[in-house]
Structures are given as structure tokens and as C-alpha cells.
Amino acid sequence: MTDTTPRLLIVDDEEIALRNLERVMKKAGYRVTTSSSGARALALIEMGEFDLLLSDLRMEGVDGMQLLRACRARHPDVEVIMITGFATTESAVKAMKEGAFNYIAKPFRLDEVRRVVSEALEKRSLRRENRSLKEQIEVYEGEVRIITQNPEMRRLLALAEQIAPSDCNVLIEGDSGTGKELLARYVHKHSTRRDGPYVAVNCGALNADLLANELFGHEREAYTGASSARRGLIESASGGTLFLDEVTEMPAEMQVKLLRVIQEREVLRVGATRPLPVDIRVIAASNRILTEAVAAGLLRRDLYYRLNVVGLHIPSLARRAGDIPLLVNHFLGKHAARMRKGVLCVAPEVLEVLSHHDFPGNVRELENLVERGVAVASGERIELAHLPEALRGPLPLAYRRVDGALPTLEEQERRYIEWVMDTVGGNQTLAAQKLGINRVSLWRKLKKQVEAARTGSTNAVVSNQWGIDDEK
């Protein structure tokens, strides 16, 4: 088993001070290496990494500042504390500017040294934890995982993998929050350009002038304030993938310039007279129905055909409701790790509510709800109380047809009555009270629903489990 006890290197050319510090730090539980020579300490630093350097500032030959610089160069995570009998503001400021954690003047109190050492090691430990967590998150994000068991989504991913190596342009359609950029990254990661840059641009976030400057870059003195040349995002994406989100929001004049980039594989910076060659694959996306956007003049027809070599349509979350439990567990693990919280699961009633929610914001909305639940949960489980108040009661439950369309008022009433009947265990008297109607009115509505289901005039899933025909 690896010994995780912090290792200290103590350096002081005064033998008595060195032994006192060694004794105190060993008693505090640290592993201690000592040196009365700056030159030998420098060799020890070269040979291996310590967690903390506690060094005298003024020494013959190699002094404390040289040891500090050696640590900063070879082991940036090692914390350094300076000790000296020549305490001046100037030397303190210089040591801190060079990266020392703290500065202690002789004669020092041993309890003060213990406190400063403990604080320095705690800072080092937190920095390491943060770096480890960041690396985990970066690895996680780099995987570009798309969680699904839905047949339609599986066919979509299979098509995305199939066309990814072909280098053709791709046009992605889907409602807001369905994961269009994630799918674009998925295509990039499965392409021959996976080791090249992936550059994303939100076309609706900038006006025409700013978008032109961001996409195409500019030459020096192309306009007032342009003190140096700057390459644009199209050049930055050369050798990789350029993702244009909400492409229908791009101004018409920008669409003309983009069309030329795609056709000629070259870009003209603002203020330039000669174009520069670029090697890009373009993936564009929109939450609009693109044929309608073309008809409305929001997207040039020629640009549409240039982009739509392969079209991918992402279904709404309502059409893949079976993925909700998988996605909940996925987001739970992601955000619990990021927040360093021990939230392990969601309550069954929470999953029930989420499984019946309409999710107009799609997967993004679901992730936000899970993230919120992790943030406010105090135990190991997300409870119903951790969801927004609007989702906790029966009234907010909304339903969407399998085809993604919103239900009619009659369909919504039918589904709501069915939900209330299930909630009260089929007790019509109690259900009528919950609905605010009398029992006879409820019976008539239930009988009408059962008859409609039998004749096939509705897509109701209502059965006669409550014995409606026997009602007098």
C-alpha cells in the first residue's frame, strides 16, 4: 500500500534550528528529510518530489530563493515556506512573488510553524483533488456518450457512425435541448478528423459585423482598433470540424460568404485581398424545420443543399420516454461526481413524475432537473421535495403523443382522469372528490372513455378495470 503521509524537506544551515524543526515535524506525523546544505537540498529536489519545502532564506552557496525557483520549475505543486532571521518587507514580497506559500521570521514559534505547514499541505491537497476532478470531467466529456435504448435513436447513431468517415457536410434538425451539438461531436469523434479541432459557433448569438469578424478573422488595421491580424474560427477549424448551431439565424450576407467557403475551400479575412485555403467539414444544426426555413427565406436554398448532404433528425425526449430512467442515472452520476456529493439514486415517485412529464425542454431540461436535485439533496437520494414545486403535484403532469404532437383537451382530460383513478386505487368516490365533480359525472366520463377505446375511436389505453358497465 502506498504511504500517503506528506513528505517534508527541511533545509537550514543552523544545526540547532534544523534539528528542532525535524523533531517537531516528525512528532506531527510527517515524513521528514533534512539538509544543512543548499547544494545538497538542490540535489534532493532533482532526485524526487516532496510535498513541502521548508527552507532558510540566507545560506552559503545555494540559498533559499534558488531552492524556491528549482521547486517551481521542477515540481510546481510543491509548496514552499521560507524561514529567515533577516525579516524584511522586501525579502518577504520577493519570496511571495516567486511563489512561496508563506514567510516566517526567526525567532519563530513552533506552533506557528505547525499551523503554516498544515495550511500549505491542505492547499496542495485541494489543488490535487481539483485537478483530478477536472481530468475526470474532461475524460468524461471527451467520450461523447449518447445514452439511449430507443430504436429510433439507435438507428440515428448507426447512420451517424456510417457517414462520419466520409467527410461530407451534415445538417442536424431537432427541438431545442435534444442534443444537436452532442450528436455533432459524436460525428466528429467517429470521423477521420477526430484528432483535429472541433470549433462550435452559435450563429444567433452575434450580430452580422461581430459574426463576420469571429468567423473570418481580420487583417491588421482592417478597421479602427485592429492593431494586429487575427484568424477567425473557420481558419481555427482547419483540419477538423466547424459546427454551426442555429444556422438559420445567420444573417443573409454571412450565408453568401459561408457558401463560398464551402464551395471554394478558402476564407477571406476582413480587410484582406487574398484568400487563405482551409480544410474543414461543416456540421450545421437548427431547431427549425429546415424546409420551412428555406421557404420563409431564413436559409438560402443553395446553402441548404450544400449543407444537407446528409440530414440527421433527433427525436424529442417525449418520443423516447423509455430513455428517461437511463438518462436520470447518467446525469445523477455526472453531477454527483462534479459536486462531490454522495447522492446515489432517485426515489421511485421522482422517477414516476419524470417519466410522465412532457419535457418541452427535452434532454437539457431533464439534466437541469437532475442537477438541481443533486444540488439540494442532503442525503443519498433525490426525493420528490427536491423537484421544483410545479412538478410535485398532479396538475403539472402533461402528456405528449408518441409522435411528439401535443394532445387535445379531450385526450388530456382522459389521461388526467386515468391518472387520478390510479392514484386513489380505483375508488370512484374519492376520485370524484379529487376532481371536484360528483360521482355520477365521473362514472359517465369513465363509461364514455371505455366505449371509445372499445370502438377504436380514440387512442385511449383505458380498460374496464374499474367495472364501469356494472355501475347503476
Buried (B, 14 or more C-beta within 10 A) or exposed (E): EEEEEBBBBBBBBBEEBBBBBBEBBEEBEBBBBBBBBBEBBBEBBEEEEBBBBBBBBBBEEBBBBBBBEBBBEEBEEBBBBBBBEEBEEEBBEBBEEBBBBBBBBBEBEBEEBBEBBEBBBEBBEEEEEEEEBEEEEEEBEEEBEBBBEBEEBEEBBEBBBEBBEEBEBBBBBBBEBBBBBBBBBBBBBBBEBBEBBBBBBBBEEBEEEEBBBBBBBBBEEBEEEBEEBBBBBBBBBBEBBBBBBBBBBBBEEBBEBBBEBBEEEEBBBBBBEEBBEBEBBBBBBBBBEBEEBBEEEBBBEBBBEBBBBBEBEBBBBBBBBEBBBBBBBBBBBBBBBBBEBEBBEBBEEBBEBBEBBBBBBBBBBBBBBBBBBBEEBEEEBBBBEBBEEEBBEEEBBBBBEEEEEEBEEEBBBBBBBBBBBEEBEEEBEBBBBBBEBEBEEBBBBBBBBBBBBEEEEBEBEBEBEBEBEEBE
